[in-house]
Amino acid sequence: MTSVSTRDRGAVASPRPRAGQRTARLRESLVGWGFAAPNLVLMSLFLFVPIIWALILSFQETKGFGDPEWVGLENYGTLVSDPVFWQSLGQTIIFTLVTVPIELLGGLGLAVLLNSVLPARGVFRTAIVLPMVISGVASGMIAVIMFYESNGLVNKILNAIGLDSVGWQSEGAPAMMSVMIAAIWLRLGFNMIIYLAGLQSISPELYEAARIDGASRWQQFRSVTVPLVGPSTFFLLIMNVIASFQVFDLIFVMTGGGPGNSTSVLVTYAYRNGFQIREQGYGAAIGIVILIITLIFTFIQWKTSRTRDLAE
Amino acid sequence: MAETTTVVQIADAALLGEKGAARVQRRRRRQSQTRKGIVWRTLIATVVAIAVIFPLYWMLVVAFSPRGEVFEPGLRLWPSTLTLENFAKVFDRVPVIDWLGNSVVIGVIVTALTVFVNLLAGYAFARLRFGGRNAVFILALATMMIPVQAIMVAQFKLVSGLGIYGTYWGVILPGAAAAFGIFLARQFFIGIPDEIIEAARIDGAGHFRIFLQVVLPLCKPLIAVLTLLTLMGSWNDFAWPLIALNDNALFTLPIGLLYLKNQTSPDYNAIMALALISVLPMVLLFIFFQRYFVQGFARSGIK
């Protein structure tokens, strides 16, 4: 299992007469579809059907308990002129642009640190990875208490070192910052683990050679480490961007999108429209936008991993 | 060399070949490793580790503190007295045992179902030849990128239409519609030597028997990884159960946590007590099966 090739081997067919071979192939085809079927049925029913349904819903308007009305592109028209939608999209992008680089750099930095000679490395690794298993809701609750505006721990610490309290719940920018900090806390461990895996595949000889050439630590990091963890960086970039575009639990629990709409992001706005205001058609239209953005990223990743397969 | 290395291979090298890393370290130690460097690095690692662990420590402090104490003026980093009153209150006020039970039932069924159908499909994509195989495989992988929030309104209508809204099955079935394990399973099955399967074939075993009696017993690490990751995903899931459940007796722990918080005057000590109850099973699981967790995460590398 040490070196898994992505090349297909397929099934091995033993030599048989031609007609027998054809039946064998047919049988294998049936068995293949049979094996894949339970998974495919579940996915078709609960993922593909809803996608198509969401698309249809996005062209409809639901009023109370009445029948949905076909309104064509009206929901998308509303979307374009809806300031809260643009604000939510902008905040989604800001959230992504701030958290992803910190997660990547922090993850790589920690991986390098915890890959070096260090006493009790295992303990440090466990500690930093641990938040990964905590649910978004529990993390959000912990963050709510720590960032509590009046006499929460964070403000108390700020006061203790002579700074003013921050309006984590009443002001937009600090509220967003508190959500970002919680998200980074939750995801840093995952980034570190993947980078650690990447680092350990780098051949020690490369560092040796760099040292002989007189490269400093920083130069070794820049010219050996960073390029050689490229595949990990690429993978993490995609995973982090997608996770950031889908950040829901933390925001829902910590701020509910507030104060005002200052921490509203696409998914919380879609939830609000679909289930709180009950404008289901409009909520579905926002969902379609999220889906399109996600598909673009999926496509990029698929393209790139295909080139990688071909290179092998 | 870098271009031809997949993330999975990197992960393998990391997880199975600590030897390489050990070699780097020996060499480094011999050459430029100073005592001072180690001290500095240990210091930085300690500070970061404490910062990361601190919120979890704070959960413990709040859960075991007398009510309201953490919000009193003055910086206090530990409880004045350790108390269990918050836990007593939680058990008194909300159906914790039900919620725990729901989380376990849903988690176990989702996990068993998902892992089984993923293994079957992974086997098909790895070892069986059928028309449209590659297209379907790519389509299946693409579904992993679909955020539940993008299609939740339609999913909600679907589940209502099927008459399973507000039931276990309304949470379980959409939860099990996952391609997550297919890729992992496929990679694993491709690595099984042809000879083993061929030998079983010659003995006259059908594909399903080969799968159950020959292939699965060889895949214990794969099954362990898939089980842990799926269970954790289901246990921590929030968005979908929030939509699919309406009866407070059927809530899972994350939804119950939100329910407790939404009460008129939130009792944060009680909330942290419940939060602790909700995260403890996964933390313990993580500590016991750490190797598999890490392996699983690193290996879920390529999507």
Interface residues (C-beta under 8 A of the other chain):
Chain A: M1 T2 S3 V4 S5 T6 R7 D8 R9 G10 A11 V12 S14 R25 E28 S29 L30 V31 G32 W33 G34 F35 A36 P38 N39 L40 L42 M43 L45 F46 L47 F48 V49 P50 I51 W53 A54 L57 L110 L113 L114 N115 S116 V117 L118 P119 V123 F124 T126 A127 I128 V129 L130 P131 M132 V133 I134 S135 G136 V137 A138 S139 M141 I142 A143 V144 I145 M146 Y148 S150 N151 G152 L153 K156 I157 N159 A160 W185 L188 G189 F190 I193 I194 L196 A197 G198 L199 Q200 S201 S203 P204 Y207 E208 R211 P227 L228 G230 P231 S232 F235 I238 M239 I242 F245 Q246 F248 D249 F252 V253 L266 V267 A270 Y271 G274 F275 Q280 G283 A284 G287 I288 I290 L291 T294 L295 F297 T298 Q301 W302 S305 R308 A311 E312
Chain B: A2 E3 T4 T5 T6 V7 V8 Q9 I10 A11 D12 A13 A14 L15 L16 G17 E18 G20 A21 R23 V24 Q25 R27 R28 R29 Q31 S32 Q33 I38 R41 T42 I44 A45 T46 V48 A49 V52 I53 P55 L56 W58 M59 V62 V70 F71 E72 P73 G74 L75 F116 V117 N118 L120 A121 Y123 A124 F125 A126 R127 L128 R129 F130 G131 R133 V136 I138 A140 L141 A142 T143 M145 I146 P147 Q149 A150 I151 M152 V153 A154 Q155 F156 K157 L158 L173 P174 A176 A177 A178 A179 I182 Q187 F188 I190 G191 D194 I197 E198 R201 H207 F208 F211 P221 M232 W235 N236 F238 A239 I243 L253 P254 L257 L258 K261 Y268 I271 M272 A275 S278 V279 M282 V283 L285 F286 I287 Q290 F293 V294 F297 A298 G301 I302 K303
